[in-house]
Amino acid sequence: MRIALNAAGERELIESNLLIGFKTRKRSNTKKYEPDPFSAEERAAILASLKGQNRNLIQSAFWTGLRTLELIALDWSDIDERRGLVVVTKALTIGRA
């Protein structure tokens, strides 16, 4: 953003770069993200509250660990019933508006 605003200022497209002198906070590497998965009891409660294909979708997510956009991009052609495999080769992409 800073580079784009500098270029716009140099081309006199804007009066001033509002980010001049703005400093971002440094991220601390001491605090690492720790996953917080559902407990077995939480998973059971979630699954018990669902029915039909909604339950199948969420149960598949719990069993496989697939990301949401990988899971919803699956197609029947990705399933190899003979070998008992699901082949993940794509993820749904979300375009920008």
Buried (B, 14 or more C-beta within 10 A) or exposed (E): EEEEBBEBBEEEEEEEBEBEEEEEEEEEEEEEEEEEEEEEEEBEEBBEEEEEEEBEBBBEBEEEEBEEEBBEBBEEEBEEEEEEEBEBEEBEEEEEE
